[in-house]
Amino acid sequence: MGNIIKAQKGTKDILPNEIGSWHMLEQKALEVFTSAGFKEIRTPIFEATELFARGVGDTTDIVNKEMYTFEKSERSLTLRPENTAGVVRAFIENGMSRLSMPVKLWYKGPMFRYERPQAGRQRQFHQVGVEMFGIKEPTADAEVISLAVAYLNAIGLNDLDVEINSLGCPKCREEFSKNLRNALRPYLEKMCPDCQSRFEKNPLRILDCKVPECKEILESEELQNVIAKDYICDECHEHFEKVKSYLNVLNIKYSVNKLLVRGLDYYNRTVFEIKSNNLGSQNAVCGGGRYDSLVGHLGGQDTPAVGFAMGMERLKSLLPETEVKPLTAYVVCDNSEHAFKLVNELREKGISADFDMTCKKFTKQLEKASKIANFACILGEDELSKNEVSVKNMLTSKQITVSRDDVVSAFVQ
């Protein structure tokens, strides 16, 4: 034998014994989002590299450091590092702006970022998220925040902290950026290389830095005074106040976090993050916000939009494992033809069923049935001669014999 080829660093097989949790997360997304009028969209896993450079922003770590990019036929392609840009591209390309607004979409699927693998974070990871197009009013902001909370509650995460902030419009951001640059300039040499690069291009991204030295500078009294000041204009202020009032009406508890800027360049006005206190430690499980300029920036008609994304690996790590549902029936028989026929009859009636394809001894087959099925359907010589089936409840050991035509009724014992 040659060397065994293993899964690549930062990727992980999702095995049958843990797939139940994934099915639960996906099913709850379908239920919760559909109930709010959102429809699922599935976009390609790779897109033109330019989509992410223009959409996500060339000052972000994602574009600068983390994208999986490759050349094919002299075209630069990139595995999607997030899905908002792809959904916006699909919205524009498929003429969804002609539809009645709002256009409400949700998605699930794998994303790819080249970063150091750690607990709950892989190079191939999965996200579930929503995007809503066409509503500039703050009702849309509150709708997607409430939808995120509803989904997290539905999967079993109830102890949540919702943090919100307003980045304002481009004019507000420019005023904030100017004041932030002036306050940071004396400390620039002490800051990390990334923050030194962000200083001119997008100083608000510095607020998101996790490097201890940079965080310490931001926590100084001088910087806190700059950050705490309200830079948003009257119109943006009114929008943010309305968002807060709607969250109050919905009984969603929240706090305002002035340091919250999110890691992507396309956000404006409302941004939010939701943290879970499940398992006794705080974990960020959802991030999102408003991105009114992105559709126009990517070549479409100016269209207001707001959305969020959640990392499914992170969600799964905070929840107990969901057991894989057992089969309803396991056919026990030493004649493969008869076993195969009964299994097929059960499957045609919507009953999950399997059988031993190697015709082991009955004791071995019953042992297998006890591990993977709720009922054993026994076809011995007597049962076959009388056109009957002995059905054994593997939990209670209760066994009854019924006619072949009535076998389904025995599964309710």
N, C-alpha and C positions, 0 to 999 in steps of 0.2 A: 504493500500500500504506500502511496505517496503522502506528502504532507497534507494534513487536513486544512481546508480553506475555511476560515472563520468569518463571522459577520464583521463588517468594518467598524472601527472605533467610532463610537457615537451613534451606532445603530443597534437595534434590539429586536429580536424575534418576539412577536406576541403569540404566546403558546396557548393551546386549547384550554389549559386549566385556568387561564386568566382572561379569556375572551369574554366571559360573562360580564365583567365590569365594563368593557368597551361597548358591548351591546347595550347595556343599561344607559351609559352616557349618551350614546347615539340615539336611542329610542326616546329618552327624555327630551333631547334637543328637538326631535321631530314633533313630539307632543306639545311642548311649551311654545316653540316658535310658530308652529302651524296654527295654534289656537289664537295667536295674535295677528294672523294674516300674513305671516312671512312665508315665502316659497323658497325651496332649496334650489341652489345653483351649483354646478360643478364646472370648474375652470381647469385648463391644462396645468400640469405640474411644472412645465417649463414655459418661459415667455422670453420675448426679446429683452436683452439686458437693459436696453434704454428705458424700458417701462419702469424698472425699479430705480434706476439712476435719477430719472425725472420725477417719479412718483414718491418714492420713499425719501429721497433727498441725498445729495452727494456729501453732506456733512455728517451723515449718520454712520455709526459703527457697522451697521448691517451692510451698507453699500461699500464702505471703505475696506472692511476686513472680513466679512462673514459670508459673502455670497459664493455659491458654487457656480462658476461661470465656465463655459467651454465654447470652443469654436467649431462650427460645422458648416461646410460649404461657404466659408468666408463670412458667416453670420455669427454674431455673438449672442449666445443663449444662456439663460440662467435658471436654475431650479428655484422655484418660488421661495423666498425667505419669509413671506407673509402673503396674505391673500386679498387685502383691500385693493391694492393696485390692479390685480388681475380681475377682480369683480368690477372695478370701475372701467377697465378696458372692455370687458364684456358688455357692460351697460351702454357704453358709447357705440361699440361696433355693431351691436344688435338692435340699435335704434330704440332702446327702452325709454328714451326721453319723450317719445311720442305716446307712451302709455299714460293712463290716468295716474296722477300722483296721490299719495306716495308710492314708490316702487320699494317693496319690502323683500329683502333677500337674506337667506342664511346659508351657511356652508359648513362643511367638515372635511378634514383631509390632512395629508402629510405636508409639512413645510421643511425647509432645509437651510441650516446655518452652520458655517464652519466656526465653531467656538469650543472652548474647553468643556468636555462632557462633565456633568456633575449630577447630583441627585435631582430627579425631576426635570432635567434638561439634557436633551440629546441632540446630535447633529441632524438626524431625521426625527422630527417630532410632529405632533398632531395638534391642530387647532380646531375649535368650533367657534363660529362667530356670526354676527349679523351686520348688514349694511342697509340703511334706509336713505332713499334719495327723494328730493323734491320738496322738503318741508324746512323752511328757514326758521319757523317759530320754535320757541323753547319747549313746546309740547313734545317735539321729536326727541330732544335731549332726554327729557324725563321718561319718555316711552322706552328708549333703549336701556336706560339705567334700571328701570323697574323690571324690564324683561330679563336683564342679566341677573338681578336678585331673584326673580321667580325661578329661573333655571337652576341657580345654585341651591335654592331651597328645595327644588324638586329632586335633586340628586342626593340631598341629605346634608348640605352645608348651610347651617342656620345662624351660626355665630359670626356675623360679617361686619366689617368696617368699610363704609363707603366714603372715599375721599374725593372731593371735587375741587376744581379750580377753573378760572377763566383766563385764557391767554389773550383775550380780546381780538381785535381785528389787526390787520397789518400796521395801521397807524399806531395803535396801542403798543404793539410789540416793538416797534421802532423806538418809541419813547422809553420803554422798559430796557431795551437792549443798550441804548445810549447811556442811561444811568448806571446799568450794571457794568458796562465796560469801564466807565470812569472809576467806579468803586473797586473793580478788580485789578486795574492797571498796576498799582504798586505791588501787588502780590503775584504778578504773572510769572516771574522767574521761579517761584516756589511751587508752581502748579505742574501737574503732569503734562507730558507732551500732547495728549489728546485735547486737554483743556486749552493749552496754548494755541492749538490749531483752531479750536472752536471759537476762540476769543474774537476773531474778526468775522468768521463766516456765520456763526450762529451762537452767540454767547448764552442764550437761554439753555442750550444743551449742557452747559457747565453745571446747572442746578441739578442735573441728573447724574453727575459723576459719583462713582462709588469709591474712588481712591481716598484713603483716610486723610492725607494732607490737604486735599482739595475740600473735603467735607469740613475739616476743621476751619479753614478760611471762610467758608460759607456760613459757619456757625458763629463767626465773630459778630460783635454788636454792630459794627459799622455796616457789614453786609446784610445783617438781619433787618436793619432799618431801611435799607434800599429795597430788599425783597418784600418787606411788609407793606410798603407804600402801594396805594391803589393807582395803577396806571391806566386802567381801562376807561374808555370814553363813556359818555352818558348812555348811548345806545347799547353798548356792550354790557354796561352795568345793569341796565333795565332787563336785558336778556337773561343775565345770570341770576338776578333776583327772582325772575319768573320761574327759572329752572328750580330754584330752591323752594319756591312756594308750592310748585307742583309735587316735589318730593315730600313736602310736609303733608299735603293732601293725601298722598299715597302711604303715609306713615313709614317712609323710608328714612331711617336715621343716617345722617351724614355729617362730615366735618369738612371745613375748607382748609386745604393744604397749599400754601403759596409756593412751595417748592415743587409741586407736581407740574411737570411740563410734558411728560411722555417722551419716548425716545425717537419719534419719527417727525420729520419736518412738516408734514402736511396738516397738522392740527391747527385749529383756530377756535376761539371762544371756549366752549366747555370741553374740559378734559376730565377724565375720572379714572379711578383705580379702586378695585374692590379687594380687600384682604380677608382671608378666612382665619379664624382662631381655632379651627378644629385641631385635635390632637395636642392642644396646649401650646402651640407655637404659631406665630403669625406668618402667613404665606400669601403673597400677592397671587390672586387667581384670575383676575380679569383686568383688562385695560382698554380704554377706548376714548372716544371724543368726537368732536365735530370737525369736518374737513371740507368746508364750503368751496374752496378754490381748486380742489384736486381734479374734478371732472373737466373743468375748463383748462387746467394746466396740461392735461393729457389729450387735449384736442377736441373735447366735446363742448356742448353749450354749458354755460355757467349753471351749475345745479347744486343747491345746498345738499349736504349729506352728513350722516352721523352713524357711528357703529362701534362695535367692540369685538375683541377676540379673547379666547381663553385657551390656555395650554392644557390639553387633555391628560398628558402624563402627570402634570401637577395635580389636577383634579383627582385622578385615580389614586395618587399616593396619599391623599387625605381621607380616603374612604375605605371601609372594610371590603374585602374581596367579595364579589358577587358570584355565588356558586353557579356553575354551568347546569342548566336544567337537565335532569335525567331523561332517558327514553321512557316512553309510556310502556312499551312492550318488548320483551326479548323472547323469541320463539325457541323453545327447547325441543329438539327432535333429532333422531339419528338417521333421518332420510332427508337429504338436501333438497330434493325436488319438492316434497311436501312443505318443508320449512320455507323455502324460497317463495312458494305460492302463497302461503298464509301471510308472510311478511309483505308481499306485494299487495295483497287484498287490504291489509291494514293501512299501508301507506296511501293507497288510493282513497281511503276514507278519511285521510287527514290525521292518522295516528302515527306517531314516530315509533319506528320498530326496526329491529335488527335480528340477526341469528348467527349461529356458529357455522362458519363456512367449512370447517374441518371435521365436523361430526365427532367431537370429543364425547366422552362418557357423560351421561345425564348429570352426574354429581358435579362435574367440572362446569357444565353449561349452566346449572343452577347457581353455582358459585359466582360465575361471571354475571348472571342476571341480577344477583343481589347487589352488585357493585355499580351497575350502570342503568338499571331500569326499575320502574315502580311495580311492574307485573311480569311474571313469567307465563308464557302461553305454552303449555306442555302438550305435545303431540306424540303419545305413545301408541302401541299397537291397538289398545282398546279404543282410544279416542279416534284413531283413524278409521277403524272398522265401523264405528257408530256415527261418524261425521260430527264428532264433538271436540271440544277443546277444554282442558283443565287449566283454569286461570288462578295463579297463586299471587296473592298480595305480598310483595317482598318485605314490606314493613311490618305487617301484622301476622304473616304466615298463614292467614286464612286462605283456603282453597275451595273453589267451587267448579263444577263442571257444567258447561252450557253447550248448546248446539252451535255449530260452526257459524251459522247466520247471526247468532245473538252475541258473538264474542265481544263486541264493542260495549254492550251493556254491562259486562262484568268489570269494566274498568272503573266503575263508580262505587265499588264495594268498600 
